[in-house]
Amino acid sequence: MKRHSHATRGLLVCQHEIVSRERVARAFTARGWLVVATGRVDEAMQSLGRGFEAVLVDLGVPGLDAESFLREARASGPEVDVILVAADATIEAAISLLNQGAADFLVRPVRVDELELRLRRLGELREQRAEIERLRAILGYPAADPRDGVEHPSPTGLFSLHLDGQPRVEMLELVRRFQDEVVEWALRRANGEHGVAAHLLGVPVTELDRLRARS
């Protein structure tokens, strides 16, 4: 399975409760998703790497090594969102896995409308990340890794050349369009981990403010 277009998205479902699994599969197939549903960990592991946009996995599936599964899922594609399904007894484990790269978690029973909302929001975040990288490329900054905790130095390219002169119209347009929402998103998503929030973009807020003032 190749990476799906927005019109045909892929969802891998690994749930041991057959009623819930089939309900989710039917609902998202009807919504235009390409769904692969299984109650077995080995089958789910074999399906990773087939271009799924999201993976829904229940922490109660027999034989599941959640940390190993999460590593394999993330290795299968950098944009794969892993959503965990937790019971009361596994919520603590789900929270721990969020710190290891899981995108979100739901508490049983899985509600189709809630899952759809979470998937929509995760899709919006992917689009925001793509816009951030486009902005960073125009500004001359290296690609960001929000998990590395590294403060990237200011560039010597486009951003520096135009900061004290007349900035490019395209650059200013992007800054005006995205600076408030991007900084807000960065602060909201970073959760204070490793002091990444101020440098998720790699563009100090003070520099963005200076550009806005000059526009």
Secondary structure, DSSP 8 states (H G I E B T S, - for coil): -----SSS-EEEEE-S-HHHHHHHHHHHHHTT-EEEEES-HHHHHHHTTS--SEEEEETTSTT--HHHHHHHHHHT-TT-EEEEEE-GGGHHHHHHHHTTT--EEEESS--HHHHHHHHHHHHHHHHHHHHHHHHHHHHT-----TTS-------SSHHHHHHSS---HHHHHHHHHHHHHHHHHHHHHHTTGGG-GGGSSSS-HHHHHHHHHH-
